[in-house]
Amino acid sequence: MGEGVLTSGFSRVDGALACEGVSLDRIAAEVGTPAYVYSTSVVRDRYQKLDAALAPMPHRIHYTLKANSNRGLLNVLRDLGAGVDVVSGGELFRAMRAGFGGKDVIFGGVGKTERELREALEAQVLLINVESEAEIRLLDRVAGELGVTAPIGIRVNPEVTVDSSHRYIKTGEKGAKFGVPFDEVLGAARVAAELPHTTLLGLDMHIGSQLFRLDPYLDGTERLVELLGKLKKDGIDTLEYLDIGGGLGVSYDDEQPPDLTRFAHALTSRVQPTGLTLLMEPGRFIVGNAGVLLTRVLYRKRSGGRQFLITDAGMTELLRPSHYDAYHRIEAVHDTDKQMTADVVGPVCESGDFLALDREMDDANAGDLLAVYDVGAYGYVMASNYNTRPRGVEVLVDGDRFAVATARERYEDLVHLEHEDPQWRDA
Ligand SMILES: Cc1ncc(COP(=O)(O)O)c(C=O)c1O
């Protein structure tokens, strides 16, 4: 990941884990568990390192809200100068509430509704990354109704092979549901250039997540540059942005994340000659390693020769292990030199509810606190209320201070949309 990137804001102090200058014991005692605890230093560091690496070319980092849309973290990133990438009307609403302006926003997503397109145009976003010709035509109609011109980026499927850790997080191979197929981009670009209420400002790709090799990124970028040449030949010369998506990998176990300096260097040589501004949409890279999930062991029991630790967090708090077979490091908050092999499972009524299976780990018993690492991306945002479980609390740490950024849900929050006495309508 290049030199000096902060890999963790968590360390052991006097026999117990702390986030920056605040002990996890203290946080658990004050706000309870399950709790997501985020180190703002890691987030700042990641953003600044990436920004510095890209400095040789005109660029902007649009942090992807889908990874973690916590208001407090958005404030941190906004203060650093980040833009945002959103994929729904809800994320646009969150971004605007967090103080981002329309020109800070890229609006993407494979299935935007007419209402969402209208909202994006009303917010005057920088770019709407479209994924089909039909979407361009719809956007043209909506923009015409509003009396504006829609700023369009075409999300290209560059059809490159990626080596991501799970097939669910590959998005840029031939036949994926995302983007415009490579050989149809020119046609879509002509439509965008010719319609009266659209202007083509960018080409975009996002080839997958948790990427460690540079070549698919560079191959994809080259394919965008190749398209750019074809568009120019065709007389389409309105483009200002080249958006290469997110996807930079982070370490959950012993993976070697890409070297930022090499990455930026290789990109510069390809993008600089185009004269366009480079946009990136990282999510996991910025926040992935910045958070832990604090959970308490409720019970320890044996069954069929296996040891189980039953914790107060499970698939409802962290879906990644059961959904993507993802590995997350787990440690006891208090030092111990005893080890055990355990299945760490949640309280949800599902056999697929687990945080780790067959894991060699610190010995733990009922009442002990565990820290599940690297839950800053795709953690809380994928949490659910399954089994009518209130979502946990989100805490930000900044040096020696901490603050609750999102309160724990209450039972009343879970039923507040329900009608006690539904009003029946006749057919
Ligand atoms: C269009 C788009 N951009 C950016 C991202 C962020 O990816 P990552 O968190 O891997 O950086 C995603 C994630 O799925 C995405 O779909």
The ligand as an ORCA input file, in Angstrom:
! r2SCAN-3c Opt
* xyz 0 1
  C     -19.843      2.043     -8.887
  C     -19.045      1.776     -7.661
  N     -18.078      2.643     -7.311
  C     -17.319      2.455     -6.212
  C     -17.518      1.352     -5.384
  C     -16.643      1.203     -4.166
  O     -15.924      0.040     -4.195
  P     -14.807     -0.224     -3.072
  O     -15.489     -0.119     -1.749
  O     -14.321     -1.582     -3.356
  O     -13.761      0.828     -3.249
  C     -18.493      0.411     -5.716
  C     -18.699     -0.764     -4.874
  O     -19.383     -1.690     -5.140
  C     -19.292      0.628     -6.886
  O     -20.251     -0.234     -7.238
*
